[in-house]
Structure formats: C-alpha cells, structure tokens
Amino acid sequence: MELYNRVAPVADGGGFWYDLSNGAWEAVRIDGDGWQVVAEPPILFRRYQHQKPQVQPQTGGDFSKILDFVNVAQDRQLLFMVYVLSCFLPQIAHPVGLFTGPQGSAKTTAASVVRGLVDPSQIATFSYPSQPRELTQILSHNWMTLFDNVTSVPGWLSDTLCRACTGAGDSKRQLYTNDDDIIYNFRRCVGLTSVTSTVEMPDLLDRSLSFALEPIGPDTRLSEEDLVESLLAAMPALLGGAFDVLSTAITIKPEVSLAELPRMADFALWGVAIARALGYTEQEFLDAYEADIRDRNQDAVAAHPVGSVIKAMMAKDKKWRGTA
C-alpha cells in the first residue's frame, strides 16, 4: 500500500487529502463540494519525527490575509498566493520558489510562514547538505523543503532540485544487506532564499518562480514574538481559507484550456483555476506568470559570462557578424 507524505489524491480523482498530522490521525478531504475534517480517513500517511501537528482549519477564512505576514512585492502577490496554494496539490510538478531580497526583507520569515501553512515542521528551513544522498533523504522526508541563505547552487544540487519538483527517483543500499535497495520516489515542493538570485542553470530557472521581497522599514518592523503570536492566531482561518479557494478551483479546473502551455504546464492550468477562485481573471494570472518568465530569462543571461558580454557588446548595435 502506498504511504503518502502530507497530501494525497482522493481515490476517485475528484479532490485530495491533507494530513493534519495530529494524535487523532485526522485528515481533511477537499473536493468540489467543499472540505471537511475526517476522523478516520480511508488512506494511509507516513509520518516523520520532525512533523508538527497542523491547526484545525476554520471556515470563512480569507486566504489573501497571508499577504499581511510576507513582504512580497505587489506585482508578485497574485503569483505568490497561487504558488502557495498549488503546494497543497498532489501529483503535479511544483515550481521552485525563489525568495530574494536585501538584508532585512524577512526572507527567512516568508519561507517559514509558507512552510508553517503547508507542511509544519520542527525544522522550518534547511541548509543544503554537501552530499546528494543526504539531499535525497531530506526531500523524501519532507513534503515541502525550504533552503535558507543559499549563496550558490552547484550543478548537482540544481539537477536534483529539477528532478525533485517534477518527479524523481533514487536508490541506496539497504543497511545490513549486500544487494537490497531502498527506493526513493517523490515529487516535492522546494524553495530557496538568497540575497540575490543564485540560480544560474537554465533548467532550474525554467522550473522556478521568483518572489522579490522588499526591505522592511523600522516603523513597520515587528518583533519575532509579536509576529509569531499574530500568525498562530490567524493560521486556522488562513488554512480554512486556503481549502475554500482550492475547493472552488477544483470545480473550475476542468474548464481551463490554454492555447499555449509553458514549461510547467500543470502548474499553469491549476494556476488559472486558483487565480479565478481567488477572484482574479485568467489574463491577470497569465500576465504575472509571463512577466516572471521574462525576468528569469534575463537572470539566466545576466548570470552567464558570455551572455552578459554579448548584451554589453550589442547595446548600441542592431547586428554583428563574425567568427566566434
């Protein structure tokens, strides 16, 4: 029997389950008819020691209130809400969230807020390990993994994150045996925080969403104690509001059809449904998504030594011809 981590599809394909990870083994069923907490769900979840029980969701919550706890630039707020809500969905490829901003822009706080809503854990954020096998185990044991204060993304890490967000498998030798394998097969939600964009590999950039965080002024800064207290008080309504939006999005999703599909096609289709459930139009989401793609393409060119030189060389010329 397959054991799921935090989220799982409903058997008939009409919704999904969310594990509250509490002592009563309750789970929430979300489908087109709404959501409800089920005391004895007909599904098995695997739990790990780091997982914390989730709060009981409340009806009537406004999910947009999550913007009160993160410092995302206004032109990225819709994309941010869609990204967070998409992290509750099983069996789709999830884009990698890139949280960037100067010191004092609360990048770690934003990552912790998202983690606490989607996949609460005693470990809010990680430093990425030095070995690929250690990273595989971290990704396997966490539905959402957020790496904090990343200064560079080596090639092996970029490759592993690409495989993790779209679906990956790996294996290692089982202890006390010579030939048996332990198989890891997972599709996870991943995020990074950094001062500037540290992602240079085009494959990972194609699978990413960029969220620029703005500096927090001294007149609007809160103490960590006050922020945590406010967030804990708001979390039940935020979670219930998230489930309300997702329930509506489930009914909208079959109607969604796009003339052209981007790289993360399933995310784009669900993104349109979620945006409409939030009260936005399809075009507003697509415009925000396409603007993010353009920004990421510019980041890829700027990060490449040849690309930046060619941009400088062609700043004043319309065309150039010659040998390499």
Secondary structure, DSSP 4 states (H G I P E B T S, - for coil): -PPBSSEEE-TTSSEEEEE---TT--EEEEETTEEEEESS-SS-B---TTB-PPPPP-TT--GGGGGGS--B-GGGHHHHHHHHHHTT-SSS--PEEEEE--TTS-HHHHHHHHHHHHS-BS---BPPPSSHHHHHHHHHH-SEEEE-S-----HHHHHHHHHHHH-EEEEEEPTT-SS-EEEEEE--EEEEEESS-----HHHHHTEEEEEBPPPPTTT---HHHHHHHHHHHHHHHHHHHHHHHHHHHHHGGG---SS--SSHHHHHHHHHHHHHTT--HHHHHHHHHHHHHHHHHHHHHHSHHHHHHHHHTSS-S------
